[in-house]
Amino acid sequence: MEERQICTNCGHIGYGIKKRAGITILEIVLWVTPIILFFFGISASNNADNLANEGMQNIYNWLATGIYNSSSSSDSLLVSYRQEARFLTITGIVLLVIALIYSIWRTVAGKLVCPECKKSSMIPLDSPMGEKLHQEFNDKK
């Protein structure tokens, strides 16, 4: 069990509360952005698959009829969609790693603060300085 502490700023006697370091909204953005990127990456991958299927259909038609209906733009779109899907997936993975590291850092780097004044100025009550502050704050009351 933690020992009681005193705040050097306001004189509150009790237990400090843990305050996480960093910015909460940044952590949320770091976790949500990869999900969005993966969604768009899957969409681009599906577009590439659809274009590839369309190209295969053109080959089957050519074998059956002797008429090949292809445009070079669909081939470049296929490459473009695949590159986009790969880029979005890699970027999402990198952001997931960054989000994980940031979340771990926020948890580990947190500090105890006074529940009254929110300052990180809590010291043990049974320390020499804590006893002196306790006496000073009691004399003021």
Summary of the structure (lengths in Angstrom):
residues: 141
radius of gyration: 30.5
end to end distance: 29.0
largest distance: 102.3
contacts: 378
relative contact order: 0.24
helix: 65%
strand: 10%
